[in-house]
Amino acid sequence: MKQPQRRSVLLELPRNIRKRHEKRWDDEDEDEDDEDTYPYHWGDDGDEYDEDIRDGWYDDDEERDVPEWKTSENPILAPFVFNLSSQESASFLRRIPDAVRQRIRSVVLTAGVFVMDERGNQVAWSKQRNSQSTPFAALLRRALPRLSEIAIHVPATSHEKQWHSARAPIEVRRMLEEGVVDVVRFLYSTSVPNIMKNCVHLGAVNRPHDWREENTWRDLRREV
């Protein structure tokens, strides 16, 4: 039996965060329908999500309900995207319905970078660094009883120069050692080998993966 494809699902962002994203993208390109500039792009197989997400993105009604879930056929609702370094994160987490909390097994955290899903599609942007990531990760683990993995997805693109610098291994090591994340996933590009060479001293286990192929993920996992 063919397994249903795992899809990324994003909860509605708090209004003040939504407005910040909206302003950034509107400044860059007035055409909100442009896939290259719109902050949530789900790929060819996710077009059915666009209308729901766009409605929430530009909705000024603060009382808007959490969008209806579209992955009922998949028992694992993941990943979810959160902003790490603001008080909105905790209130955002509390808004998740209890029934959904019981089903979340994997969470993807933003870390001041463009966050990507497994297909390499951009799903969120955060300009804030992860200065509060350790306590927020602890909050996630307490609030989500079935949580088995916290991850960050780091795309290797020209937009992410900070991850191509010497600071990248330091940031990765800190997040792994402090237990902020269980896995760091790098999207393959020609610059990834240089980052990975600098990360070999982290004591992390690389899961076997053909990361030479374009648009594939390579993982760094914390030893347990």
Backbone bond lengths (Angstrom), bond angles and torsions (degrees), N, CA, C in turn:
res aa  C-N    CA-C-N  psi(-1)  N-CA   C-N-CA  omega(-1)  CA-C   N-CA-C  phi
1 M - - - 1.463 - - 1.523 110.49 -
2 K 1.282 116.28 129.18 1.465 120.71 -177.56 1.523 110.48 -70.66
3 Q 1.327 115.39 128.42 1.452 120.34 179.99 1.524 110.35 -75.34
4 P 1.340 117.96 139.81 1.466 119.40 177.24 1.514 110.63 -64.00
5 Q 1.334 115.49 142.36 1.458 119.58 -178.75 1.522 110.80 -67.84
6 R 1.311 115.85 135.01 1.455 120.56 179.42 1.525 109.40 -75.83
7 R 1.308 116.05 131.11 1.460 119.95 -177.90 1.520 110.93 -123.19
8 S 1.310 114.78 150.17 1.452 119.86 176.66 1.513 109.59 -81.56
9 V 1.333 115.96 135.75 1.454 121.71 179.88 1.517 107.91 -123.10
10 L 1.305 117.36 134.27 1.457 121.34 -177.77 1.510 109.93 -119.60
11 L 1.330 116.54 126.42 1.451 120.16 174.59 1.520 109.62 -73.11
12 E 1.317 115.44 156.56 1.457 120.66 178.06 1.523 110.32 -63.45
13 L 1.323 116.29 129.99 1.458 120.82 179.21 1.520 110.97 -74.38
14 P 1.340 118.04 151.45 1.461 119.82 173.16 1.517 110.60 -57.28
15 R 1.322 116.75 152.86 1.455 121.67 -170.49 1.528 112.58 -59.80
16 N 1.342 117.80 -41.82 1.458 118.48 -176.71 1.526 111.89 -68.38
17 I 1.340 117.31 -35.09 1.460 119.53 175.24 1.514 109.65 -69.02
18 R 1.341 116.42 -41.34 1.452 121.03 -179.31 1.517 110.84 -58.91
19 K 1.342 116.18 -41.72 1.454 120.28 -178.81 1.518 111.41 -65.56
20 R 1.354 116.99 -35.90 1.459 119.03 179.12 1.518 110.34 -65.83
21 H 1.326 116.37 -44.30 1.456 119.60 177.00 1.522 110.29 -61.29
22 E 1.326 115.59 -46.29 1.460 121.25 -176.55 1.519 110.50 -57.89
23 K 1.337 117.58 -43.97 1.457 121.41 -179.04 1.523 110.43 -64.13
24 R 1.331 116.13 -43.49 1.460 118.96 -179.57 1.519 111.13 -59.28
25 W 1.311 115.80 -47.77 1.456 118.27 -176.03 1.519 111.60 -72.93
26 D 1.310 118.36 -35.25 1.456 119.90 177.13 1.514 111.22 -65.03
27 D 1.335 117.42 -34.70 1.454 120.55 178.64 1.515 111.33 -66.90
28 E 1.326 116.07 -35.31 1.450 119.29 -176.48 1.521 112.41 -78.67
29 D 1.306 115.96 -34.02 1.459 118.48 -176.99 1.516 108.35 -158.94
30 E 1.308 116.69 125.76 1.457 120.13 -177.26 1.513 112.53 -75.43
31 D 1.311 117.16 -15.42 1.460 120.57 -178.21 1.521 109.36 -86.51
32 E 1.325 117.15 97.74 1.453 120.70 -175.71 1.514 112.72 -71.95
33 D 1.341 117.46 -11.39 1.454 120.39 179.89 1.522 112.35 -89.77
34 D 1.334 116.96 -3.29 1.453 120.79 -179.07 1.522 109.31 -71.96
35 E 1.324 117.79 120.45 1.455 120.80 -176.62 1.519 112.38 -62.55
36 D 1.346 116.95 -28.49 1.455 120.00 -177.06 1.520 112.64 -76.12
37 T 1.327 117.89 -18.93 1.456 119.64 -177.05 1.516 112.56 -115.59
38 Y 1.307 117.61 -15.99 1.462 119.15 -179.29 1.523 109.20 -75.35
39 P 1.332 119.33 132.89 1.457 119.80 -169.52 1.519 116.35 -70.29
40 Y 1.312 119.19 -14.48 1.457 119.92 178.15 1.525 109.37 -123.55
41 H 1.317 115.28 108.30 1.455 121.08 -179.27 1.521 107.55 -125.87
42 W 1.329 116.19 120.49 1.459 120.32 -170.19 1.522 113.67 -101.18
43 G 1.322 118.57 1.32 1.450 119.25 179.97 1.518 112.09 85.16
44 D 1.330 115.20 177.25 1.459 120.71 -173.83 1.519 112.77 -63.41
45 D 1.331 117.16 -29.09 1.464 119.14 -175.56 1.522 112.11 -94.14
46 G 1.345 118.43 6.85 1.446 120.00 -176.52 1.508 114.19 -122.49
47 D 1.332 116.51 19.63 1.462 119.49 -176.64 1.518 112.42 -60.72
48 E 1.333 116.91 -28.26 1.460 120.07 -177.54 1.522 111.77 -65.19
49 Y 1.340 118.19 -17.20 1.454 120.78 179.79 1.523 112.45 -82.85
50 D 1.331 116.99 -22.65 1.459 120.26 -168.85 1.515 113.33 -56.73
51 E 1.333 116.90 -46.35 1.462 119.82 -174.90 1.525 111.33 -62.61
52 D 1.332 117.02 -42.63 1.462 120.20 179.96 1.518 111.27 -63.61
53 I 1.323 115.59 -44.39 1.459 119.35 -175.75 1.517 111.04 -70.72
54 R 1.326 117.13 -39.91 1.465 119.57 179.20 1.524 110.61 -64.55
55 D 1.322 116.63 -38.41 1.463 119.24 178.83 1.521 110.50 -59.52
56 G 1.356 115.59 -43.45 1.453 118.97 -179.65 1.514 112.48 -72.17
57 W 1.327 116.36 -34.29 1.465 120.86 -175.12 1.525 112.09 -63.85
58 Y 1.320 116.82 -39.99 1.462 120.05 -175.80 1.524 112.61 -106.57
59 D 1.319 116.55 13.72 1.454 120.83 -179.36 1.527 109.49 -83.70
60 D 1.341 117.44 126.04 1.460 121.44 -179.25 1.525 112.87 -86.62
61 D 1.309 117.04 -2.29 1.458 120.85 -177.68 1.529 109.83 -80.66
62 E 1.328 116.93 110.46 1.458 120.74 -177.29 1.521 112.03 -67.77
63 E 1.315 116.70 -19.93 1.461 119.81 -175.69 1.519 112.20 -91.80
64 R 1.320 117.02 9.74 1.456 119.93 -177.70 1.530 110.29 -59.72
65 D 1.324 116.53 135.87 1.454 121.37 -178.66 1.519 110.51 -70.64
66 V 1.336 115.29 159.47 1.453 120.11 174.01 1.522 108.63 -61.84
67 P 1.338 118.85 134.59 1.465 120.97 -176.69 1.525 112.32 -56.81
68 E 1.296 115.01 151.04 1.462 120.75 177.89 1.522 109.73 -64.14
69 W 1.319 116.41 140.11 1.453 120.31 -178.51 1.523 110.64 -75.55
70 K 1.340 114.42 140.22 1.456 119.99 -176.61 1.528 112.71 -110.11
71 T 1.326 117.87 7.34 1.460 119.54 -174.44 1.521 112.19 -119.67
72 S 1.315 117.20 37.41 1.462 120.47 -177.17 1.526 111.63 -62.25
73 E 1.343 117.21 -22.49 1.459 118.96 -179.95 1.527 111.36 -78.65
74 N 1.319 117.27 -9.93 1.454 121.06 -177.52 1.526 109.51 -112.26
75 P 1.330 118.76 117.76 1.464 119.98 -177.22 1.523 113.63 -67.97
76 I 1.330 117.30 -17.94 1.460 120.19 179.76 1.522 108.63 -105.08
77 L 1.316 116.61 105.41 1.459 120.90 177.98 1.518 108.02 -88.51
78 A 1.323 116.42 100.03 1.453 119.06 -175.79 1.519 108.57 -167.09
79 P 1.318 118.61 157.31 1.458 125.57 -3.97 1.527 112.65 -89.34
80 F 1.306 116.03 162.67 1.455 122.84 172.86 1.514 108.55 -110.03
81 V 1.320 116.41 149.90 1.457 120.99 -177.01 1.519 109.26 -111.95
82 F 1.316 117.01 129.45 1.454 122.14 178.47 1.521 109.50 -126.54
83 N 1.322 115.50 155.19 1.452 121.37 171.59 1.521 107.29 -92.33
84 L 1.315 117.28 129.86 1.456 120.37 -169.69 1.521 115.28 -82.49
85 S 1.312 118.27 -37.63 1.454 119.19 -161.08 1.520 113.41 -112.65
86 S 1.309 117.08 41.65 1.455 119.73 175.34 1.518 109.42 -144.92
87 Q 1.319 116.13 157.43 1.458 120.35 -179.71 1.521 111.21 -65.66
88 E 1.337 117.12 -21.54 1.460 119.52 179.84 1.527 111.10 -61.49
89 S 1.320 117.33 -25.90 1.453 120.34 -177.11 1.519 111.66 -59.34
90 A 1.335 116.30 -46.00 1.459 119.90 -177.87 1.523 111.07 -66.58
91 S 1.327 117.15 -43.64 1.462 119.66 179.55 1.522 110.23 -67.08
92 F 1.314 116.86 -35.26 1.456 121.98 177.32 1.524 110.08 -62.99
93 L 1.325 115.98 -42.18 1.454 120.63 179.63 1.520 111.27 -63.96
94 R 1.327 116.81 -38.67 1.463 120.53 -179.20 1.519 112.08 -67.38
95 R 1.334 117.85 -20.55 1.459 121.16 -178.40 1.522 112.70 -78.86
96 I 1.313 117.29 -11.99 1.461 119.65 179.94 1.526 109.02 -68.31
97 P 1.325 118.89 127.78 1.470 120.85 179.13 1.529 111.53 -57.44
98 D 1.329 116.20 145.37 1.462 120.89 -177.89 1.524 111.97 -56.65
99 A 1.328 115.89 -39.75 1.465 119.17 -178.81 1.527 111.28 -62.41
100 V 1.325 116.19 -33.57 1.462 120.34 179.36 1.525 110.57 -76.25
101 R 1.322 116.96 -38.14 1.463 120.48 177.95 1.529 111.42 -53.40
102 Q 1.329 115.96 -38.20 1.457 120.69 -176.69 1.522 112.09 -69.88
103 R 1.328 117.36 -12.06 1.461 120.27 -174.33 1.526 113.21 -109.69
104 I 1.316 117.33 -10.17 1.464 119.89 -176.36 1.527 109.45 -77.76
105 R 1.312 115.90 123.05 1.462 120.38 -179.76 1.523 112.48 -116.34
106 S 1.315 116.99 -16.06 1.459 119.51 -177.06 1.516 109.18 -142.33
107 V 1.323 116.48 137.07 1.460 121.92 -179.89 1.520 108.57 -129.83
108 V 1.313 116.46 136.90 1.459 122.04 174.16 1.518 108.13 -107.65
109 L 1.324 116.84 127.58 1.453 121.96 -177.89 1.520 111.08 -102.66
110 T 1.318 116.51 141.50 1.456 119.59 171.77 1.513 108.62 -78.96
111 A 1.318 116.32 148.46 1.466 120.15 -178.12 1.518 110.14 -138.82
112 G 1.304 116.61 43.94 1.448 120.31 179.85 1.516 112.81 75.56
113 V 1.334 116.91 21.18 1.457 121.15 -178.52 1.520 108.55 -134.97
114 F 1.314 115.93 170.87 1.450 119.29 169.04 1.521 107.24 -70.12
115 V 1.312 116.80 130.14 1.460 121.50 -178.61 1.519 108.56 -101.54
116 M 1.319 115.87 133.71 1.451 120.98 -174.66 1.524 110.49 -114.75
117 D 1.347 115.03 154.37 1.456 118.40 172.17 1.526 109.13 -91.54
118 E 1.330 116.89 -175.75 1.456 120.31 -173.62 1.525 113.32 -64.72
119 R 1.320 116.77 -23.48 1.460 120.54 -179.32 1.520 111.99 -88.93
120 G 1.318 116.79 0.70 1.451 119.38 -179.73 1.506 113.64 85.22
121 N 1.330 118.00 13.76 1.458 121.09 178.16 1.522 110.10 -90.10
122 Q 1.321 115.04 140.09 1.459 119.79 -179.37 1.524 110.18 -71.02
123 V 1.324 117.39 129.88 1.458 120.01 -179.09 1.523 113.60 -120.94
124 A 1.327 118.79 -13.85 1.464 118.52 178.87 1.516 110.48 -165.47
125 W 1.316 115.30 159.56 1.452 120.81 176.05 1.510 108.78 -136.08
126 S 1.306 117.40 136.12 1.462 121.34 177.99 1.512 108.89 -140.05
127 K 1.325 117.20 126.11 1.464 121.06 178.19 1.524 111.53 -87.33
128 Q 1.314 116.94 -6.09 1.453 120.46 -175.39 1.525 110.79 -91.07
129 R 1.331 114.86 139.91 1.455 119.93 178.43 1.530 110.34 -78.60
130 N 1.305 115.59 174.35 1.453 119.25 -173.05 1.523 112.19 -99.06
131 S 1.328 117.70 45.30 1.457 121.46 -178.24 1.525 112.11 -63.35
132 Q 1.336 116.48 -26.18 1.462 120.27 -179.59 1.524 111.90 -106.31
133 S 1.318 116.22 19.30 1.461 119.05 -171.12 1.524 112.62 -67.97
134 T 1.330 118.14 -36.38 1.464 119.88 -177.14 1.526 112.24 -63.35
135 P 1.348 119.97 -52.91 1.466 118.58 178.15 1.521 112.89 -65.05
136 F 1.331 117.63 -32.57 1.457 118.48 179.96 1.521 110.85 -70.30
137 A 1.328 117.28 -36.66 1.462 119.91 176.18 1.522 110.38 -61.77
138 A 1.331 116.46 -39.95 1.466 119.93 177.16 1.523 110.53 -63.74
139 L 1.325 116.39 -39.24 1.464 120.76 177.37 1.522 110.62 -61.64
140 L 1.323 116.61 -42.48 1.461 120.70 178.65 1.524 110.78 -59.98
141 R 1.310 115.98 -45.18 1.467 119.64 -176.29 1.530 111.33 -65.61
142 R 1.321 116.42 -32.74 1.466 119.44 177.81 1.526 111.63 -75.37
143 A 1.332 116.07 -37.45 1.464 120.40 -172.47 1.522 112.99 -81.29
144 L 1.329 117.36 -24.84 1.462 121.09 -175.45 1.527 108.72 -114.38
145 P 1.322 118.14 97.21 1.468 121.78 -171.09 1.517 114.65 -64.05
146 R 1.331 118.36 -24.82 1.462 119.81 -177.30 1.524 112.41 -104.00
147 L 1.322 116.39 10.91 1.460 120.65 -178.03 1.524 110.55 -64.42
148 S 1.308 116.74 124.47 1.462 120.92 -179.96 1.519 112.53 -116.36
149 E 1.332 117.55 -12.31 1.461 119.04 -177.12 1.519 110.82 -153.16
150 I 1.331 115.98 131.30 1.460 122.39 167.86 1.520 106.52 -113.83
151 A 1.306 116.37 129.38 1.461 120.43 -175.18 1.518 110.70 -134.19
152 I 1.320 115.17 158.82 1.459 120.36 164.31 1.523 106.61 -123.63
153 H 1.309 116.06 141.71 1.453 122.78 178.20 1.521 108.25 -108.73
154 V 1.300 116.80 119.18 1.459 121.72 -176.58 1.520 109.26 -112.12
155 P 1.324 118.61 111.36 1.457 120.44 177.21 1.514 109.55 -79.28
156 A 1.312 117.58 140.24 1.458 121.01 176.26 1.521 108.08 -96.91
157 T 1.307 116.74 85.53 1.456 122.31 -179.01 1.510 109.22 -129.81
158 S 1.306 116.45 171.15 1.460 120.92 -179.83 1.517 111.88 -64.39
159 H 1.349 117.59 -19.50 1.462 121.09 -179.95 1.530 111.61 -75.68
160 E 1.315 116.93 -16.47 1.462 120.25 -172.12 1.515 111.91 -110.92
161 K 1.334 116.79 53.75 1.459 120.29 -175.56 1.518 112.40 -63.97
162 Q 1.352 116.09 -27.33 1.456 117.76 -179.27 1.519 111.30 -64.73
163 W 1.343 117.23 -26.09 1.460 119.74 179.22 1.521 111.48 -84.87
164 H 1.334 117.30 -7.85 1.458 120.66 177.83 1.521 110.26 -95.72
165 S 1.308 117.84 2.59 1.456 122.18 -176.32 1.521 110.29 -98.39
166 A 1.325 114.79 179.95 1.463 119.75 -179.93 1.517 111.83 -67.59
167 R 1.326 118.03 -17.97 1.458 120.68 -178.15 1.535 111.64 -73.59
168 A 1.301 117.29 -24.25 1.462 120.02 -176.64 1.527 112.98 -55.35
169 P 1.342 119.34 -50.72 1.469 118.59 179.20 1.522 112.90 -61.17
170 I 1.339 117.54 -35.77 1.463 121.21 179.65 1.523 110.02 -63.92
171 E 1.328 115.91 -45.03 1.463 120.78 -178.90 1.528 110.81 -65.33
172 V 1.318 115.75 -42.87 1.460 120.34 179.85 1.523 110.40 -63.71
173 R 1.331 115.79 -45.64 1.468 119.68 -178.76 1.528 111.21 -60.99
174 R 1.341 116.23 -43.66 1.457 119.83 -179.04 1.523 110.71 -61.44
175 M 1.330 116.88 -45.40 1.459 120.47 -176.75 1.523 111.35 -66.43
176 L 1.324 116.66 -36.19 1.459 119.92 178.70 1.529 111.45 -73.18
177 E 1.339 116.45 -45.71 1.461 120.02 -176.53 1.522 112.28 -67.10
178 E 1.332 116.96 -36.34 1.458 120.23 -179.07 1.523 112.24 -81.04
179 G 1.320 116.88 -4.12 1.454 119.33 -179.67 1.509 113.47 75.63
180 V 1.341 116.37 17.00 1.462 119.69 177.22 1.520 109.26 -63.68
181 V 1.320 115.59 -43.28 1.460 120.52 179.10 1.519 108.82 -128.89
182 D 1.316 115.29 156.32 1.458 121.96 175.36 1.519 111.35 -97.14
183 V 1.307 116.42 -23.61 1.461 120.39 -177.64 1.522 109.62 -150.72
184 V 1.328 115.03 141.22 1.464 122.22 173.40 1.517 106.56 -117.61
185 R 1.306 116.90 124.06 1.462 120.93 -177.80 1.529 109.86 -110.35
186 F 1.309 115.71 124.11 1.451 121.60 176.49 1.522 108.75 -102.90
187 L 1.322 116.23 128.62 1.459 119.98 173.74 1.520 108.03 -78.37
188 Y 1.310 116.56 130.99 1.453 121.06 -174.35 1.522 112.58 -62.95
189 S 1.322 115.69 137.07 1.463 122.99 164.95 1.514 106.17 -155.50
190 T 1.328 117.19 178.10 1.459 119.85 -176.84 1.518 112.18 -63.73
191 S 1.335 117.42 -20.41 1.465 120.09 -177.92 1.523 112.84 -89.94
192 V 1.329 117.89 -11.65 1.459 120.09 -176.85 1.527 112.98 -62.26
193 P 1.340 120.51 -42.28 1.466 118.56 -179.26 1.521 113.50 -53.59
194 N 1.321 118.16 -37.28 1.459 120.58 179.10 1.520 111.07 -64.19
195 I 1.342 116.70 -41.42 1.461 120.10 177.74 1.525 109.83 -64.94
196 M 1.321 116.39 -45.13 1.451 119.95 -175.85 1.527 111.08 -64.14
197 K 1.343 117.58 -36.32 1.459 120.09 178.32 1.523 110.90 -60.70
198 N 1.321 115.51 -37.03 1.461 120.37 -179.76 1.521 112.29 -76.94
199 C 1.323 117.33 -11.46 1.463 121.21 -176.26 1.525 112.92 -102.00
200 V 1.319 118.10 0.30 1.460 119.55 -173.91 1.520 112.10 -67.77
201 H 1.339 117.42 -20.36 1.462 120.76 -177.96 1.527 111.72 -83.92
202 L 1.334 118.08 3.87 1.457 120.53 -173.83 1.525 112.82 -74.61
203 G 1.316 117.29 -14.70 1.455 118.55 -175.86 1.510 111.99 75.54
204 A 1.332 117.30 16.93 1.461 121.51 -179.46 1.520 109.51 -92.66
205 V 1.314 115.14 155.53 1.456 121.14 -179.56 1.515 108.83 -98.92
206 N 1.315 116.97 126.28 1.458 121.03 176.53 1.520 108.99 -89.31
207 R 1.302 116.21 117.56 1.461 120.40 177.12 1.527 108.60 -67.58
208 P 1.335 119.61 137.13 1.463 121.19 179.41 1.525 111.14 -53.46
209 H 1.314 114.56 127.84 1.459 117.83 -175.02 1.522 108.88 -162.89
210 D 1.313 117.10 134.41 1.459 121.04 177.87 1.521 108.72 -80.31
211 W 1.317 116.39 81.33 1.452 120.38 -173.84 1.514 112.55 -85.38
212 R 1.329 118.20 1.45 1.464 120.13 176.43 1.522 111.31 -75.96
213 E 1.309 116.17 -23.19 1.459 119.97 179.97 1.525 110.36 -72.21
214 E 1.310 116.94 140.22 1.463 121.30 -177.64 1.531 110.80 -60.74
215 N 1.336 115.45 145.12 1.469 122.88 176.25 1.528 113.07 59.69
216 T 1.308 116.30 42.25 1.457 120.39 173.95 1.521 108.78 -122.05
217 W 1.342 114.81 161.68 1.461 120.46 -177.62 1.517 110.62 -99.64
218 R 1.333 114.87 143.66 1.465 119.79 168.48 1.522 107.18 -118.82
219 D 1.320 116.95 133.90 1.461 121.34 -173.55 1.524 112.43 -104.24
220 L 1.314 114.83 144.64 1.460 122.32 162.24 1.514 106.04 -113.07
221 R 1.317 117.42 124.50 1.460 120.39 -178.42 1.526 110.41 -118.71
222 R 1.317 114.14 144.16 1.459 120.48 178.08 1.525 109.56 -75.45
223 E 1.329 116.53 133.98 1.460 119.64 178.06 1.520 109.81 -69.38
224 V 1.337 116.20 137.54 1.465 120.47 179.30 1.529 109.68 -120.93
